[in-house]
Amino acid sequence: GERGPQPAPPPEPGSPPGAAKVYLETYGCQMNVSDTEIAWAILQKNGYARTKELEEADVVLLVTCSVREKAEQAIWNRLQHLKALKARRQQARAPLRIGILGCMAERLKEEILHREKLVDIVAGPDAYRDLPRLLAVAESGQQAANVLLSLDETYADVLPVQTSAGGTTAFVSIMRGCDNMCTYCIVPFTRGRERSRPIASILQEVRMLSDQGVKEVTLLGQNVNSYRDLSEVQFQSVAAPGLSRGFSTVYRAKEGGLRFAHLLDQVSRIDPEMRIRFTSPHPKDFPDEVLQLIQERHNICKQLHLPAQSGSTRVLEAMRRGYTREAYLELVHHVRDTIPGVSLSSDFIAGFCGETEEDHQQTVSLLREVRYNVGFLFAYSMRQKTRAYHRLQDDVPPDVKKRRLEELIAAFREEAAKANTALVGQDQLVLVEGPSKRSASELCGRNDGNIKVIFPDAELEDAADCRAPGRAQSGDYVVVKVTSASSQTLKGVPLCRTTLSRAAACH
């Protein structure tokens, strides 16, 4: 899903005095949050300092998203705001440098450089190592750009500087790019071909996070479950795992490499007190080994993102998703049989090219039939370069898209509220993330299904009796009895603090 600008962390201790100060702002998906950490790690090594204050920055870098028109519009608006800042700075001291990073840099390099000459540097998703050079060129007053896409850049050796919520949760990038070529999607064009980070470097990063006390890691990729590490010679000729039943791809089966099931197995063994999640997958890549592993391991969350995009077979075909409505539903039933109590989330697009009222109703009925716990729903936004742009007509009027989107959201919320209400009266294991946004006297965390749980901050016994009663801290696991539910959150009363392993053993 899309987010607004993410807050920057405090400046790093030990940055050299007089170092140029960088202000980073992130738009779009979680992959961009991860990319921001990579870009900052590279700049930090090159002597830059980081600032939270826009006013004191020497360099402002926006990590951008191109997935919908609205995302790009936000950046153009932001540049107007920065224009005034830049003009003010010209008189004061060294000029302010502005950079556009990420997907929009890739998609609109020429336009960004030429429009009002506001931007000094443009760096695509595979060019972050080049940032110090690009900034040096910009220092001399020239514009600098690098939007070369790579077949192998995974930033495997760049340990990102983690800046997420209270240090309880972290994201670990395992692969970049996407080969699925869904007709609506700009990602293969802005992020390039799929390539996977070597397993050893992923395990090293997860171990490091575990040592720092991180309690939940989300493995991240544009298509995580088609992970394929070719770096170890002995695994280069392994046969490709089968696709989910009734699914196909636009590309030939890829032989060789260590697959997602292997990675998930290794990552989940690192720390029994660390929860593992992953996003974003494609429903075609759920071999039984992966589902079995999720069911068996107490620390792999029983939560799957199964992006459907539409409930109409006709629209799915126009989208080139590689499955029918029936195959998708069969997968959902298979997942629910294999992983009892699994929590499901999905993505949907309202008003794709040629979508009829009947197609739309099929999506509404799919939402009702599956009953997702979490949903990401958007109106279709035509993107240049995509197959839809060349082959299809964006023929659903904006007001119809808007109405259909509202109907999808309403159906999703009703069903999510029912799914969540079914948990009332049950005990849920919650990983505490910190104080609730609305009230300082309440704590907030997530259950295994990734649903937000809010409960009073009270003195709690420890289930293992190894710690004195006390208040729960970020990173603690707390058993909460659910007392009420909405489509978005659960509320409850805390029973005790515990550990992930102990809670699993009691089940």
VEXDREN-2710 file (C-alpha; in Angstrom, 1 decimal):
% VEXDREN-2710
k/r/px/py/pz
1/GLY/0.0/0.0/0.0
2/GLU/1.0/3.6/-0.3
3/ARG/2.1/5.8/2.5
4/GLY/2.9/9.5/2.9
5/PRO/6.4/10.7/3.8
6/GLN/8.0/8.6/6.4
7/PRO/9.7/10.4/9.4
8/ALA/13.5/10.5/9.4
9/PRO/15.4/9.2/12.4
10/PRO/17.6/11.4/14.6
11/PRO/21.0/12.4/13.1
12/GLU/23.5/9.6/13.6
13/PRO/26.0/10.0/16.4
14/GLY/29.6/10.3/15.3
15/SER/28.8/12.0/11.9
16/PRO/31.8/14.3/11.1
17/PRO/31.4/17.9/12.1
18/GLY/30.7/20.1/9.1
19/ALA/29.5/17.1/7.1
20/ALA/26.9/17.8/4.5
21/LYS/23.4/17.1/5.9
22/VAL/21.0/14.9/4.1
23/TYR/17.2/15.0/4.5
24/LEU/15.5/11.8/3.2
25/GLU/11.8/11.5/2.5
26/THR/10.1/8.2/1.5
27/TYR/7.0/7.8/-0.5
28/GLY/5.2/4.6/-1.6
29/CYS/5.7/1.0/-0.7
30/GLN/7.7/-0.7/2.0
31/MET/10.4/-1.5/-0.6
32/ASN/11.0/2.2/-0.8
33/VAL/11.4/2.4/3.0
34/SER/14.0/-0.3/2.7
35/ASP/15.7/1.5/-0.3
36/THR/15.8/4.7/1.9
37/GLU/17.8/2.7/4.4
38/ILE/20.2/1.4/1.7
39/ALA/20.7/4.9/0.2
40/TRP/21.4/6.3/3.7
41/ALA/23.9/3.5/4.6
42/ILE/25.8/4.4/1.4
43/LEU/25.8/8.1/2.1
44/GLN/26.7/7.6/5.7
45/LYS/29.8/5.6/4.7
46/ASN/30.7/8.5/2.4
47/GLY/30.8/11.1/5.2
48/TYR/27.3/12.5/5.1
49/ALA/25.3/13.4/8.2
50/ARG/21.5/13.0/8.4
51/THR/19.1/15.6/9.6
52/LYS/15.4/15.6/10.6
53/GLU/15.1/19.3/9.9
54/LEU/14.3/20.2/6.3
55/GLU/15.5/23.8/7.0
56/GLU/19.1/22.7/7.8
57/ALA/19.5/20.2/5.0
58/ASP/22.2/20.6/2.3
59/VAL/20.7/17.8/0.3
60/VAL/17.1/16.7/0.1
61/LEU/16.4/13.3/-1.4
62/LEU/12.9/12.0/-2.2
63/VAL/12.5/8.3/-2.6
64/THR/9.6/8.1/-5.0
65/CYS/6.8/5.8/-6.2
66/SER/5.3/5.5/-9.7
67/VAL/2.7/2.9/-9.1
68/ARG/-0.2/5.3/-9.5
69/GLU/-0.7/8.8/-10.9
70/LYS/-1.5/10.1/-7.4
71/ALA/1.8/8.9/-6.1
72/GLU/3.7/10.9/-8.7
73/GLN/1.5/14.0/-8.3
74/ALA/2.5/14.1/-4.6
75/ILE/6.1/14.4/-5.7
76/TRP/5.5/17.2/-8.2
77/ASN/3.6/19.1/-5.4
78/ARG/6.4/18.5/-3.0
79/LEU/8.9/19.9/-5.5
80/GLN/6.9/23.1/-5.8
81/HIS/7.3/23.4/-2.0
82/LEU/11.0/22.8/-2.2
83/LYS/11.4/25.3/-5.0
84/ALA/10.7/28.1/-2.5
85/LEU/13.1/26.6/0.0
86/LYS/15.8/26.4/-2.7
87/ALA/15.3/30.0/-3.7
88/ARG/15.6/31.2/-0.1
89/ARG/18.8/29.1/0.3
90/GLN/20.5/30.6/-2.8
91/GLN/21.0/33.9/-0.9
92/ALA/22.0/32.3/2.4
93/ARG/24.8/29.8/2.0
94/ALA/25.7/26.9/-0.2
95/PRO/22.9/26.1/-2.6
96/LEU/20.4/23.3/-1.7
97/ARG/20.7/20.2/-3.8
98/ILE/17.5/18.2/-4.6
99/GLY/17.4/14.6/-5.7
100/ILE/14.7/12.3/-7.0
101/LEU/15.4/8.6/-6.2
102/GLY/13.5/5.4/-7.0
103/CYS/10.7/4.5/-9.4
104/MET/9.7/7.9/-10.6
105/ALA/13.4/8.7/-11.3
106/GLU/13.5/5.6/-13.5
107/ARG/10.2/6.3/-15.3
108/LEU/10.5/10.1/-15.9
109/LYS/14.3/10.9/-15.9
110/GLU/14.1/13.4/-18.8
111/GLU/11.0/15.1/-17.6
112/ILE/12.3/15.5/-14.1
113/LEU/15.6/17.0/-15.2
114/HIS/14.0/19.4/-17.6
115/ARG/10.9/20.5/-15.7
116/GLU/11.9/23.9/-14.2
117/LYS/15.5/22.6/-13.7
118/LEU/14.6/22.1/-10.0
119/VAL/16.2/18.8/-9.5
120/ASP/20.0/18.3/-9.4
121/ILE/20.2/14.5/-9.2
122/VAL/18.2/11.6/-10.5
123/ALA/19.0/8.1/-9.4
124/GLY/17.0/4.9/-10.3
125/PRO/16.5/2.0/-7.9
126/ASP/19.7/0.3/-9.0
127/ALA/21.9/3.4/-8.9
128/TYR/22.2/4.1/-5.1
129/ARG/25.9/3.1/-5.0
130/ASP/26.4/6.0/-7.4
131/LEU/24.9/8.6/-5.1
132/PRO/28.2/10.0/-3.8
133/ARG/29.5/10.6/-7.4
134/LEU/26.1/12.1/-8.5
135/LEU/26.2/14.4/-5.5
136/ALA/29.8/15.4/-6.3
137/VAL/28.8/16.3/-9.9
138/ALA/25.8/18.3/-8.5
139/GLU/28.2/20.2/-6.2
140/SER/29.8/21.6/-9.3
141/GLY/26.5/23.0/-10.5
142/GLN/25.6/20.4/-13.1
143/GLN/22.6/18.0/-13.2
144/ALA/23.6/14.4/-12.7
145/ALA/21.5/11.2/-13.5
146/ASN/21.9/7.5/-13.4
147/VAL/18.9/5.3/-14.2
148/LEU/20.7/2.2/-15.4
149/LEU/18.9/-0.9/-14.4
150/SER/21.0/-3.9/-13.4
151/LEU/20.6/-7.6/-13.8
152/ASP/22.4/-8.4/-10.5
153/GLU/22.3/-5.4/-8.1
154/THR/20.8/-6.6/-4.8
155/TYR/22.8/-4.3/-2.4
156/ALA/23.7/-7.6/-0.7
157/ASP/26.7/-6.1/1.1
158/VAL/25.1/-2.8/2.1
159/LEU/23.8/-3.4/5.6
160/PRO/20.8/-1.0/5.8
161/VAL/20.7/1.4/8.7
162/GLN/17.5/0.2/10.4
163/THR/15.1/3.0/11.4
164/SER/11.8/1.3/11.9
165/ALA/9.3/1.4/14.8
166/GLY/11.1/1.4/18.1
167/GLY/13.5/-1.2/16.8
168/THR/10.9/-4.0/17.4
169/THR/10.2/-4.7/13.8
170/ALA/12.5/-4.6/10.7
171/PHE/12.3/-5.3/7.0
172/VAL/14.9/-7.3/5.1
173/SER/15.1/-7.1/1.4
174/ILE/15.6/-10.5/-0.2
175/MET/15.1/-9.8/-3.9
176/ARG/14.6/-6.9/-6.4
177/GLY/12.6/-6.4/-9.6
178/CYS/9.7/-8.5/-11.0
179/ASP/9.3/-10.7/-14.1
180/ASN/5.5/-11.2/-13.9
181/MET/4.6/-8.5/-16.4
182/CYS/1.0/-8.0/-15.3
183/THR/-0.5/-5.7/-17.9
184/TYR/-1.4/-2.9/-15.4
185/CYS/2.0/-2.8/-13.6
186/ILE/4.9/-0.3/-14.0
187/VAL/7.2/-2.2/-11.5
188/PRO/9.0/-4.4/-14.1
189/PHE/9.9/-1.2/-16.0
190/THR/11.0/0.9/-13.0
191/ARG/12.7/-1.9/-11.0
192/GLY/13.9/-4.2/-13.7
193/ARG/14.3/-7.9/-13.8
194/GLU/14.0/-10.2/-10.9
195/ARG/17.2/-11.0/-9.0
196/SER/17.7/-12.5/-5.6
197/ARG/20.1/-11.6/-2.8
198/PRO/22.4/-14.5/-1.8
199/ILE/21.0/-16.4/1.2
200/ALA/24.2/-16.0/3.3
201/SER/23.9/-12.2/3.3
202/ILE/20.2/-12.4/4.2
203/LEU/20.9/-14.7/7.1
204/GLN/23.7/-12.5/8.3
205/GLU/21.4/-9.5/8.4
206/VAL/18.7/-11.4/10.2
207/ARG/21.2/-12.6/12.8
208/MET/22.4/-9.1/13.3
209/LEU/18.8/-7.8/13.8
210/SER/18.2/-10.7/16.3
211/ASP/21.3/-9.7/18.2
212/GLN/19.9/-6.1/18.3
213/GLY/16.7/-7.4/19.9
214/VAL/14.4/-7.0/16.9
215/LYS/11.4/-9.3/17.4
216/GLU/9.8/-9.4/14.0
217/VAL/11.4/-9.5/10.5
218/THR/9.5/-9.1/7.3
219/LEU/11.2/-10.5/4.2
220/LEU/10.7/-8.1/1.4
221/GLY/10.6/-8.3/-2.4
222/GLN/8.5/-7.3/-5.3
223/ASN/7.7/-11.0/-5.7
224/VAL/9.2/-12.6/-2.6
225/ASN/8.1/-16.1/-3.1
226/SER/9.8/-16.5/-6.5
227/TYR/13.1/-16.0/-4.6
228/ARG/15.9/-17.9/-6.4
229/ASP/19.5/-17.7/-5.1
230/LEU/22.0/-18.8/-7.8
231/SER/25.1/-17.8/-5.9
232/GLU/26.0/-21.3/-4.7
233/VAL/27.3/-23.5/-7.5
234/GLN/26.0/-26.8/-6.1
235/PHE/22.4/-25.5/-6.4
236/GLN/22.5/-24.2/-9.9
237/SER/20.7/-27.1/-11.6
238/VAL/17.9/-27.9/-9.1
239/ALA/14.5/-28.4/-10.9
240/ALA/12.0/-25.5/-10.7
241/PRO/9.3/-26.0/-8.0
242/GLY/5.8/-26.5/-9.4
243/LEU/3.4/-23.6/-9.5
244/SER/0.1/-23.5/-7.5
245/ARG/-2.5/-25.6/-9.3
246/GLY/-4.2/-23.9/-12.2
247/PHE/-1.6/-21.1/-12.4
248/SER/0.7/-20.1/-15.3
249/THR/3.5/-17.5/-16.0
250/VAL/4.5/-15.4/-18.9
251/TYR/8.0/-16.8/-18.6
252/ARG/9.5/-20.3/-18.9
253/ALA/10.1/-22.2/-15.7
254/LYS/13.5/-21.2/-14.2
255/GLU/15.8/-24.0/-13.3
256/GLY/18.3/-23.9/-10.5
257/GLY/18.9/-22.0/-7.3
258/LEU/17.8/-22.2/-3.7
259/ARG/14.2/-21.4/-3.4
260/PHE/11.9/-19.5/-1.0
261/ALA/11.0/-22.6/1.1
262/HIS/14.7/-23.1/1.8
263/LEU/15.2/-19.4/2.7
264/LEU/12.1/-19.4/4.9
265/ASP/13.3/-22.6/6.7
266/GLN/16.8/-21.1/7.4
267/VAL/15.5/-17.7/8.5
268/SER/13.0/-19.1/10.9
269/ARG/15.7/-21.2/12.6
270/ILE/17.7/-18.2/13.6
271/ASP/15.8/-17.0/16.6
272/PRO/12.7/-18.8/18.0
273/GLU/11.6/-15.6/19.6
274/MET/11.5/-13.7/16.3
275/ARG/8.4/-13.6/14.2
276/ILE/8.9/-14.0/10.4
277/ARG/6.5/-12.5/7.8
278/PHE/7.0/-11.9/4.1
279/THR/5.6/-9.6/1.4
280/SER/4.7/-9.1/-1.4
281/PRO/4.1/-12.6/-3.0
282/HIS/2.3/-13.7/-6.2
283/PRO/-0.3/-16.4/-5.6
284/LYS/1.3/-18.6/-8.3
285/ASP/4.3/-19.3/-6.1
286/PHE/2.9/-21.2/-3.1
287/PRO/4.3/-24.7/-3.4
288/ASP/3.2/-27.0/-0.6
289/GLU/6.6/-27.0/1.1
290/VAL/6.1/-23.3/1.8
291/LEU/2.6/-23.7/3.2
292/GLN/3.7/-26.8/5.3
293/LEU/6.6/-24.7/6.7
294/ILE/4.3/-21.9/7.7
295/GLN/2.0/-24.3/9.4
296/GLU/4.9/-26.1/11.3
297/ARG/7.0/-23.3/12.6
298/HIS/5.6/-21.4/15.5
299/ASN/7.5/-18.2/14.6
300/ILE/6.4/-18.0/10.9
301/CYS/3.2/-15.9/11.1
302/LYS/0.1/-17.6/10.0
303/GLN/-0.6/-14.7/7.7
304/LEU/-0.5/-14.6/3.9
305/HIS/-0.8/-11.8/1.4
306/LEU/-2.7/-13.3/-1.6
307/PRO/-3.1/-10.5/-4.0
308/ALA/-6.2/-11.3/-6.2
309/GLN/-6.5/-7.9/-8.1
310/SER/-9.9/-9.0/-9.5
311/GLY/-12.6/-11.6/-9.0
312/SER/-13.4/-11.9/-12.6
313/THR/-11.6/-14.4/-14.8
314/ARG/-12.1/-12.2/-17.8
315/VAL/-10.4/-9.3/-16.1
316/LEU/-7.7/-11.5/-14.6
317/GLU/-6.9/-12.6/-18.2
318/ALA/-6.7/-9.0/-19.4
319/MET/-4.4/-8.3/-16.5
320/ARG/-2.3/-11.4/-17.4
321/ARG/-2.3/-12.7/-13.8
322/GLY/-2.0/-16.3/-14.9
323/TYR/-5.0/-17.7/-13.0
324/THR/-8.8/-17.9/-13.1
325/ARG/-11.2/-17.0/-10.3
326/GLU/-11.6/-20.7/-9.7
327/ALA/-7.9/-21.5/-9.4
328/TYR/-7.5/-18.5/-7.0
329/LEU/-10.4/-19.8/-4.8
330/GLU/-9.0/-23.3/-4.9
331/LEU/-5.7/-22.0/-3.7
332/VAL/-7.4/-20.1/-0.8
333/HIS/-9.2/-23.2/0.3
334/HIS/-6.0/-25.2/0.1
335/VAL/-4.2/-22.6/2.1
336/ARG/-7.0/-22.6/4.8
337/ASP/-6.9/-26.4/4.9
338/THR/-3.1/-26.5/5.3
339/ILE/-2.8/-23.6/7.8
340/PRO/-5.9/-23.5/10.1
341/GLY/-6.7/-20.0/11.4
342/VAL/-4.6/-18.3/8.7
343/SER/-5.2/-14.6/8.3
344/LEU/-5.4/-13.4/4.6
345/SER/-4.8/-10.0/3.0
346/SER/-5.1/-9.0/-0.6
347/ASP/-4.8/-6.2/-3.2
348/PHE/-7.6/-5.2/-5.6
349/ILE/-7.9/-2.9/-8.5
350/ALA/-11.2/-1.2/-9.2
351/GLY/-12.1/-0.2/-12.8
352/PHE/-9.4/-1.9/-14.8
353/CYS/-9.6/-1.6/-18.7
354/GLY/-12.8/-3.2/-20.0
355/GLU/-14.2/-4.0/-16.6
356/THR/-18.0/-4.4/-16.7
357/GLU/-20.5/-4.0/-13.9
358/GLU/-20.7/-7.9/-13.9
359/ASP/-16.9/-8.2/-13.6
360/HIS/-17.1/-5.7/-10.7
361/GLN/-19.8/-7.7/-9.0
362/GLN/-17.6/-10.8/-9.2
363/THR/-14.9/-9.0/-7.3
364/VAL/-17.4/-7.9/-4.7
365/SER/-18.5/-11.5/-4.3
366/LEU/-14.9/-12.8/-4.2
367/LEU/-14.2/-10.3/-1.3
368/ARG/-17.3/-11.7/0.5
369/GLU/-16.4/-15.3/-0.2
370/VAL/-12.8/-15.1/1.0
371/ARG/-13.4/-12.6/3.9
372/TYR/-9.9/-11.0/4.1
373/ASN/-8.6/-9.6/7.4
374/VAL/-6.6/-6.8/5.6
375/GLY/-7.1/-5.3/2.2
376/PHE/-5.4/-2.8/-0.1
377/LEU/-7.8/-1.4/-2.6
378/PHE/-7.2/1.1/-5.4
379/ALA/-8.8/2.6/-8.5
380/TYR/-7.0/1.7/-11.7
381/SER/-4.5/4.2/-12.9
382/MET/-3.1/3.7/-16.4
383/ARG/0.7/3.9/-16.6
384/GLN/2.8/4.5/-19.7
385/LYS/5.1/1.7/-20.9
386/THR/2.8/-1.0/-19.4
387/ARG/1.2/-3.6/-21.7
388/ALA/-2.3/-2.1/-20.9
389/TYR/-1.1/1.2/-22.1
390/HIS/-0.2/-0.2/-25.5
391/ARG/-3.0/-2.8/-25.9
392/LEU/-6.0/-1.9/-23.9
393/GLN/-8.4/1.1/-23.4
394/ASP/-8.7/2.8/-20.0
395/ASP/-12.4/3.0/-20.6
396/VAL/-14.0/3.0/-17.2
397/PRO/-15.0/6.6/-16.4
398/PRO/-13.4/8.1/-13.2
399/ASP/-16.7/8.5/-11.4
400/VAL/-17.5/4.8/-12.1
401/LYS/-14.0/3.7/-10.8
402/LYS/-14.6/5.8/-7.7
403/ARG/-18.0/4.2/-7.0
404/ARG/-16.7/0.7/-7.6
405/LEU/-13.8/1.3/-5.4
406/GLU/-16.1/2.5/-2.6
407/GLU/-18.3/-0.6/-3.1
408/LEU/-15.2/-2.8/-2.8
409/ILE/-14.0/-1.0/0.3
410/ALA/-17.4/-1.3/1.9
411/ALA/-17.7/-5.0/1.2
412/PHE/-14.1/-5.6/2.4
413/ARG/-14.8/-3.7/5.7
414/GLU/-18.0/-5.5/6.4
415/GLU/-16.3/-8.9/6.0
416/ALA/-13.1/-7.9/7.9
417/ALA/-15.3/-6.7/10.8
418/LYS/-17.0/-10.1/10.8
419/ALA/-13.6/-11.9/10.6
420/ASN/-12.3/-9.8/13.5
421/THR/-15.5/-10.1/15.6
422/ALA/-15.0/-13.9/15.4
423/LEU/-11.9/-13.3/17.6
424/VAL/-13.8/-11.7/20.4
425/GLY/-13.4/-13.7/23.6
426/GLN/-10.2/-15.4/22.3
427/ASP/-6.7/-14.9/23.6
428/GLN/-4.3/-13.4/21.1
429/LEU/-0.5/-13.2/21.4
430/VAL/0.5/-9.6/20.7
431/LEU/3.9/-8.3/20.0
432/VAL/4.0/-4.8/21.6
433/GLU/5.2/-2.1/19.3
434/GLY/4.7/0.9/21.7
435/PRO/2.1/3.3/23.0
436/SER/-1.1/3.6/21.1
437/LYS/-1.3/6.7/18.8
438/ARG/-4.7/7.8/20.3
439/SER/-4.0/7.3/24.0
440/ALA/-0.9/7.3/26.2
441/SER/-2.5/4.9/28.7
442/GLU/-2.8/2.2/26.0
443/LEU/-0.3/0.0/24.2
444/CYS/-0.5/-1.1/20.6
445/GLY/0.9/-4.1/18.9
446/ARG/0.0/-6.8/16.3
447/ASN/-1.2/-10.3/16.6
448/ASP/0.1/-13.2/14.5
449/GLY/-2.4/-12.3/11.8
450/ASN/-0.9/-8.8/11.5
451/ILE/-4.1/-7.2/12.9
452/LYS/-3.6/-4.2/15.2
453/VAL/-4.5/-4.9/18.9
454/ILE/-4.9/-2.1/21.4
455/PHE/-5.0/-2.7/25.2
456/PRO/-4.5/-0.8/28.5
457/ASP/-0.9/-0.3/29.7
458/ALA/-1.2/-2.1/33.0
459/GLU/1.0/-4.0/35.5
460/LEU/1.3/-7.6/34.2
461/GLU/2.4/-10.9/35.6
462/ASP/5.0/-12.9/33.7
463/ALA/3.7/-16.3/32.5
464/ALA/7.1/-17.8/33.0
465/ASP/7.5/-16.2/36.5
466/CYS/11.0/-15.3/35.6
467/ARG/10.4/-11.6/35.8
468/ALA/8.7/-9.5/38.4
469/PRO/5.3/-8.1/37.5
470/GLY/5.7/-4.9/35.5
471/ARG/4.5/-3.0/32.5
472/ALA/4.9/-4.4/29.0
473/GLN/7.7/-2.8/26.9
474/SER/8.1/-2.6/23.1
475/GLY/9.3/-6.0/22.0
476/ASP/7.4/-7.9/24.7
477/TYR/4.9/-10.6/23.8
478/VAL/1.6/-10.1/25.7
479/VAL/-1.4/-12.4/25.8
480/VAL/-4.5/-10.2/25.3
481/LYS/-8.1/-11.4/25.7
482/VAL/-10.1/-9.7/22.9
483/THR/-13.1/-7.8/24.1
484/SER/-14.2/-5.9/20.9
485/ALA/-13.4/-5.6/17.3
486/SER/-13.7/-3.4/14.2
487/SER/-12.7/-3.9/10.6
488/GLN/-9.3/-2.5/11.4
489/THR/-8.4/-3.2/15.0
490/LEU/-9.0/-5.5/18.0
491/LYS/-9.3/-4.2/21.6
492/GLY/-8.7/-6.3/24.7
493/VAL/-7.4/-6.7/28.2
494/PRO/-3.9/-7.9/28.8
495/LEU/-3.5/-11.1/30.7
496/CYS/0.2/-11.7/31.1
497/ARG/3.6/-11.3/29.5
498/THR/5.1/-14.4/27.9
499/THR/7.5/-15.5/25.2
500/LEU/6.8/-16.7/21.6
501/SER/8.1/-20.2/22.3
502/ARG/6.2/-20.6/25.5
503/ALA/2.9/-19.4/23.9
504/ALA/3.4/-21.9/21.1
505/ALA/4.0/-24.7/23.5
506/CYS/0.8/-24.0/25.4
507/HIS/-1.3/-24.3/22.2
END
